[in-house]
Amino acid sequence: MSTNRRDPDQTAALLIEALPYIRRFAGSIVVVKYGGNALAGGNEAEALSSFAQDIVLLQAVGLKPVVVHGGGPQIAQLLAKVGKVSEFRDGLRVTDAETLDVARMVLVGKVNSDIVSAMNIHGPLAVGLSGVDANLITADLHSEELGFVGNVVSVDPTIVHRLVSQGIVPVIATIGSDEFGQSYNINADTVAGAIATALEAEKLVFLTDVAGLRADPSDPTSVLAQVSADDLDAMVASGAAEGGMVPKVEACASAVRHGVGRAHILDGTVPHALLVELFTDGGVGTMVTP
């Protein structure tokens, strides 16, 4: 006989706390960027299972989730296996033709497929895409020095709108192509911001491996609960946001300035952090307002 029962008052209080948020966001698009660091932060199977449960629950209560994923650590692992050393400039991986092939294999063939499979355990809910599909992401060359690293030129959200209208969760790998069909690897944070803007999303959520945006990068206790887009600009200028946090911060600021309701940065390695951030008063990460 099981004795593992929750306190009914506490359980009821959590559900009641979540109810107004569920009602408020029902029918809204929520773009969730699932970082490769969040996936690599612990037991990969458990991390995927927890993330998939969260996304399926969002959809079940009436939200319209769209997943954009990275895969930097996974790309680095495969490059190391084939004896290729990753080189970075300003936080972006130098991408020659061989590295681009590896990135496509990992992002489209491995990470994307794994996320879709984890969701579809719960029913026929998710479909994998890359930015190349249906001209979702048109890209161009970021710089000659970086090789096949792309900038987002435009986003055509038609295919995403079609899928979410049918109750399907699009899971998007961040490979785009130019007008001539040349593929590019694009920073996933940048893509998530561009897609959220194109979809006029209510929420843009970055799941990474830190608890949120810190006032002092070296102090884990200095996580900010709420900041404005102007605050983010100042943090980049002062160096308070650095390294891999910079594209997230820039994507958040741009998104909320171009119609996205709110942006959030939180620790995706914490089970169900996404639900706590969206459906409770306190939240767990950093919320960005216009």
C-alpha positions in Angstrom: 0.0 0.0 0.0 1.4 3.4 -1.0 1.7 6.1 1.7 3.3 8.7 -0.6 0.5 11.2 -0.5 0.8 15.0 -1.0 -0.8 17.4 1.4 -4.2 18.2 -0.2 -4.2 21.8 0.9 -0.8 22.4 -0.6 -1.7 20.7 -3.8 -5.0 22.6 -4.1 -3.2 25.9 -3.4 -0.7 25.2 -6.3 -3.5 24.4 -8.7 -5.5 27.5 -7.7 -2.4 29.7 -8.1 -1.8 28.3 -11.6 -5.4 28.8 -12.7 -5.4 32.5 -13.5 -2.2 32.1 -15.5 -3.6 29.2 -17.5 -6.7 31.2 -18.3 -4.7 34.2 -19.2 -2.4 32.5 -21.6 -4.8 30.0 -23.1 -4.6 30.3 -26.9 -1.3 32.1 -26.8 1.9 31.1 -28.5 4.9 30.4 -26.2 8.3 29.9 -27.9 10.6 27.8 -25.7 14.3 27.7 -26.6 15.7 24.5 -25.2 19.5 24.9 -24.9 22.0 22.2 -25.6 23.5 23.0 -22.1 20.1 22.3 -20.5 20.0 19.0 -22.2 23.6 18.2 -21.3 23.2 19.3 -17.7 22.5 15.8 -16.2 20.9 12.5 -17.2 19.9 13.2 -20.8 16.9 10.8 -20.8 15.5 12.2 -17.6 16.0 15.8 -18.8 14.3 15.1 -22.1 11.4 13.3 -20.3 10.9 16.2 -17.9 11.0 18.8 -20.7 8.6 16.8 -22.8 6.1 16.5 -20.0 6.2 20.3 -19.5 5.6 21.1 -23.2 2.8 18.5 -23.4 1.1 20.0 -20.3 1.3 23.5 -21.8 -0.5 22.3 -24.9 -3.0 20.3 -22.8 -4.1 23.4 -20.9 -4.6 25.4 -24.1 -1.3 27.2 -24.8 0.4 26.8 -28.2 4.1 25.9 -27.5 6.8 26.1 -30.2 10.2 24.6 -29.4 13.5 25.9 -30.8 16.6 24.0 -29.8 20.3 24.3 -29.8 22.9 21.6 -29.5 26.3 23.2 -29.0 27.7 20.7 -26.5 26.4 17.7 -28.6 28.1 19.2 -31.7 31.3 19.6 -29.8 31.2 16.0 -28.7 30.8 14.6 -32.2 33.5 16.9 -33.6 35.9 15.7 -30.9 35.1 12.1 -31.8 36.1 12.7 -35.4 39.2 14.5 -34.2 38.1 18.1 -35.0 38.8 20.9 -32.6 36.1 23.5 -32.1 37.2 27.1 -32.6 35.1 30.0 -31.4 35.2 33.7 -32.2 33.0 36.1 -30.2 31.0 33.1 -28.9 30.3 31.6 -32.3 31.8 28.4 -33.6 33.9 28.7 -36.8 32.1 26.4 -39.2 33.8 25.0 -42.3 32.0 22.6 -44.6 32.8 19.5 -42.5 31.7 21.2 -39.3 28.4 22.3 -41.0 27.8 18.6 -41.9 28.4 17.6 -38.3 26.1 20.4 -37.0 23.3 19.3 -39.3 23.7 15.6 -38.3 23.5 16.5 -34.6 20.8 19.2 -34.7 18.5 17.6 -37.2 19.3 13.9 -37.0 19.9 13.6 -33.2 18.7 16.4 -30.9 15.6 17.3 -32.9 14.6 13.6 -33.3 15.2 12.9 -29.6 13.0 15.9 -28.5 10.2 14.9 -30.9 10.3 11.3 -29.7 10.2 12.3 -26.1 7.0 14.3 -26.7 5.3 11.7 -28.9 5.4 9.2 -26.1 2.4 11.1 -24.9 0.6 11.0 -28.2 1.0 12.2 -31.8 1.9 15.7 -30.7 5.2 16.9 -32.1 6.8 17.3 -35.6 10.4 18.1 -36.2 11.5 20.9 -38.6 14.6 22.8 -39.5 14.8 26.4 -40.7 15.3 25.0 -44.2 11.8 23.4 -44.3 9.1 25.5 -46.1 11.6 28.4 -46.2 11.0 29.0 -42.5 14.4 30.7 -41.9 16.2 32.6 -44.7 19.8 33.2 -43.8 22.9 34.9 -45.1 26.6 34.7 -44.3 27.5 36.1 -40.9 31.2 36.7 -41.9 33.9 35.1 -44.0 36.0 34.4 -40.9 33.3 32.2 -39.4 32.5 30.2 -42.5 29.0 28.7 -42.7 27.6 30.6 -39.7 24.4 32.5 -40.6 22.4 35.5 -39.7 18.6 35.5 -39.8 17.4 37.5 -42.8 13.7 36.7 -42.5 11.3 34.2 -40.9 8.3 32.9 -42.8 6.1 31.5 -40.0 3.4 30.0 -42.3 4.3 26.4 -41.6 4.5 27.0 -37.9 1.0 28.6 -37.8 -0.4 25.7 -39.8 1.0 23.1 -37.3 0.0 24.9 -34.1 -3.5 25.4 -35.5 -3.8 21.6 -35.8 -2.6 21.1 -32.2 0.9 20.0 -33.2 4.1 21.2 -31.5 6.8 22.3 -34.0 10.3 21.4 -32.8 12.7 23.6 -34.8 16.4 22.9 -35.5 18.4 26.1 -36.2 19.7 25.4 -39.7 18.7 28.0 -42.3 19.4 28.5 -45.9 19.9 31.4 -48.4 18.2 32.0 -51.7 20.6 29.7 -53.4 20.0 26.7 -51.1 23.3 27.1 -49.1 22.8 26.0 -45.5 24.0 27.8 -42.5 24.3 27.0 -38.8 22.6 29.9 -36.9 22.8 30.7 -33.2 19.8 29.2 -31.6 19.1 32.1 -29.2 19.0 34.5 -32.2 16.6 32.1 -34.0 14.3 31.8 -31.1 14.0 35.5 -30.7 13.3 36.0 -34.4 10.7 33.2 -34.5 9.0 34.6 -31.4 8.8 38.0 -33.0 7.5 36.6 -36.3 4.8 34.6 -34.5 3.9 37.6 -32.2 4.3 35.2 -29.3 3.0 36.0 -25.8 6.1 34.4 -24.2 9.7 33.7 -25.2 11.5 31.4 -22.7 15.2 30.5 -22.7 16.0 27.3 -20.8 19.7 27.2 -20.1 22.0 25.9 -17.4 22.0 29.0 -15.0 19.2 30.2 -12.7 18.7 33.4 -14.6 20.4 36.7 -15.4 22.9 37.8 -12.7 23.6 41.4 -11.7 27.1 40.1 -11.0 28.2 37.3 -13.3 30.4 35.8 -10.6 27.8 35.8 -7.9 25.2 33.0 -8.3 23.0 34.7 -5.6 22.6 37.9 -7.6 19.9 36.5 -10.0 17.5 39.3 -11.0 13.8 38.5 -10.9 12.8 41.2 -13.4 14.6 43.5 -15.8 13.6 45.8 -18.7 15.0 45.8 -22.2 16.9 49.0 -21.4 18.4 47.2 -18.4 19.7 44.5 -20.7 21.3 47.0 -23.0 23.2 48.5 -20.0 24.3 45.0 -18.8 25.8 44.1 -22.2 27.5 47.5 -22.4 29.0 47.1 -18.9 30.0 43.5 -19.3 27.6 42.2 -16.7 26.2 40.0 -19.4 29.0 38.1 -21.1 29.8 35.0 -23.2 26.9 32.8 -24.1 24.5 35.0 -22.2 24.9 37.9 -24.6 22.9 36.5 -27.5 20.1 35.5 -25.1 20.0 38.9 -23.6 20.0 40.6 -27.0 17.3 38.3 -28.3 15.1 39.0 -25.2 15.5 42.8 -25.6 14.7 42.7 -29.3 11.7 40.4 -28.9 10.0 42.4 -26.2 10.6 45.6 -28.2 9.0 44.1 -31.2 5.7 42.8 -29.8 6.5 39.7 -27.7 4.8 40.0 -24.3 7.5 38.9 -22.0 10.8 37.0 -22.2 12.3 34.7 -19.6 15.7 33.2 -18.8 15.7 30.2 -16.4 17.5 27.0 -15.5 16.3 24.2 -17.7 18.2 21.6 -15.7 15.8 22.1 -12.8 12.8 19.7 -13.4 9.6 21.6 -14.4 11.2 25.0 -14.0 9.2 26.1 -17.1 5.9 25.4 -15.4 6.9 27.1 -12.2 8.0 30.2 -14.1 4.8 30.5 -16.2 2.2 29.4 -13.7 3.2 30.7 -10.3 3.4 34.1 -8.7 7.1 33.9 -7.7 8.6 32.2 -10.7 12.1 30.9 -10.7 14.1 32.8 -13.3 14.5 36.3 -14.8 11.6 38.0 -16.6 12.2 40.6 -19.2 9.7 43.4 -19.8 9.5 46.0 -22.6 
